[in-house]
């Protein structure tokens, strides 16, 4: 990126173009450059890295943000980024991919279930710096003002960062007023898991059905270098993330299988 | 596991209990111990790590395999494992989780789009040794005999392996007769990506629609330690995989954001 040219910022999410979180992200991104939005046409929380294989998908142009080209995609978050790349963005150099701002934390293992992070990961797979933003607040009336403030700082720094190997950031903002947040903390993904995951009910025909629910457990509460620790202690957590799932450190111990 | 007690093996997949691949896996697993199957009630390819949040899910007992308790789940592969854990398996110690055998390779970046691997990953998240199996053949008439032979070897060795930290294996079998396969190779996930991903068509109303398609590109063709290399050279690839997506090696370089 040179000073002469405005950066091109691509934005998606997993809640659709009418969600409050993406509106905040578009406002911030507009202050840095040209913005193009392609997002799912319905909420896609928990979609993980799903892609649509057995059905066609479509793009519908919408007027969701003033002065910003925006489209709804009938597929998943990952579909939205992939399809945008091959159609709307075809041949254009994108400087930054953003996704979110999601309602609810994508810290710890939640990254693997997250549609928000799958959209950001698709950007990184294309060799573009990409950031997924989430606030640790599932409420529909979540306050995005602290997230907006920190998104502006992080986006600005990423646009100015030297062009090295592209990075993928998982950014989570605690549920706190801006004044109470202590700053940004670079961390690793905490080991954590969901427990007691289902609520059982009985339908009018006497047949049980199950809703996913449960509570999240931090499996390393004492570690101070994790995203869960940062969030719990008033920091914005930033985890540089990857899509190489090899467990390199045990490769040599696996010879017993050959 | 002691010699006195038969191991309990849990099996899921992303193609449902009537798919040919899971039948092969059940046959192999039965020779080692007790088997319980819970799998989606419809094909779920490309579902990645999706979970069902906004709808209830159900379990229906089916008689898909002789002498094996088997259930269909109305959710995703990840839902199937989660729900089985909290209901059918409640309180029982599972010795091994298997998923597959999938039609089509889940090598390289395909692990992140894979319903097969998401089921195996849910097992590993519960602290259980877990293996996802795939054959590098999308054909409905794929020959599973080589996969069956190698699944038996790998399952046997994993059941005998010392109880260390649980591992998650991504196993891919080349599309070759058993006799032509050179053996098992422990490898890392290759860097690769999908290119030219969409086919555009025009519907009867003149509106475009898109199907996901494309071809896969190995981004490091010369590296001989990857799963794509192993498959292309006649080996069964085994990648020990993880769900910590932190890019540890660049953590210290990210301080410019704070």
Interface residues (C-beta under 8 A of the other chain):
Chain A: X43 X45 X46 X47 X48 X49 X50 X51 X52 X53 X54 X56 X57 X58 X59 X78 X79 X82 X83 X85 X86 X87 X109 X111 X112 X113 X118 X121 X125 X126 X153 X154 X157 X158 X161 X167 X168 X169 X170 X183 X184 X185 X186 X188 X189 X191 X193 X194 X196 X197 X198 X200 X201 X207 X208 X209 X210 X211 X212 X238 X239 X240 X241 X242 X243 X244 X245 X246 X247 X248 X250 X251 X254 X255 X256 X257 X258
Chain B: X43 X45 X46 X47 X48 X49 X50 X51 X52 X53 X54 X56 X57 X58 X59 X78 X79 X82 X83 X85 X86 X87 X109 X111 X112 X113 X118 X121 X125 X126 X153 X154 X157 X158 X161 X167 X168 X169 X170 X183 X184 X185 X186 X188 X189 X191 X193 X194 X196 X197 X198 X200 X201 X207 X208 X209 X210 X211 X212 X238 X239 X240 X241 X242 X243 X244 X245 X246 X247 X248 X250 X251 X254 X255 X256 X257 X258
